[in-house]
């Protein structure tokens, strides 16, 4: 015979001719030479070399084990002393009853819904994320949940988790903030057959996500076409000059013409940003502008000349009626002349004084 020692936190399984015989617990044991013993650590899982059912026929061994069966399309979260250690897939598992506290949470993965026993912290654990699909709906978004192609419910902002399986899950999200659409390069003919190109913009907001996604295909594209047609209708009813004058009125007219209730969208603002003329049209408009400015300049010049002539006529009439005013005007001119002369030399007899007196003193 031979002696075998089984220490604390150990279990020994005795085999004879590779057939299981009995279990040995902590202590010293005597075995026949034909018997063999396999020692297991009770702090680890029990992985037998043969079918587990053979060992469970021993009542003592069955009492010392925790046996867990995970069916097909199931997973089990294994906790040790409150900490998540493993995710178990389909199979049969055995653990020794010891100082380690085991806990298991099973879930059916054939259903996309995750049971409440599995908390959000566990769903974000690296061991669990391969089995879970997650969607985030931002604070400014709303979303619709489609399961297997069927609409299920509307989702508010938050984080959502479903099991990853063969059932398709789709989340259609919509931004509920005020959005802007650009309508650039719109080539349109005006009422007087002028070919122009417009750049316009529109601001809108989704008001009913169900109408936008369930009752309409590509609601944004449809809104774009509605704005484009309304803009073309507005421009086609005006001549080029009228369009340039009424550019700011386009927004109000287009807003009144478009009905977006069926799209689940509210059109808030609309406007024309740029009116682009072809090259030859630009040259013509520039020539017209230059001619208009020249005509305005000529008119202003004529007005100034007329005003100046009228002022001279009024001055002449006043001087004719008032000789003193005439003399003052003469003195004004003499002063202006004197400013241009550096020196004046005067020569003559006493008659010079009398001549100057006659110039500056009005006769009585």
Order of alpha helices (4+ residues) and beta strands (2+ residues): beta-beta-beta-beta-beta-alpha-alpha-beta-beta-beta-beta-beta-alpha-alpha-beta-beta-beta-beta-beta-beta-beta-alpha-alpha-alpha-alpha-beta-alpha-alpha-alpha
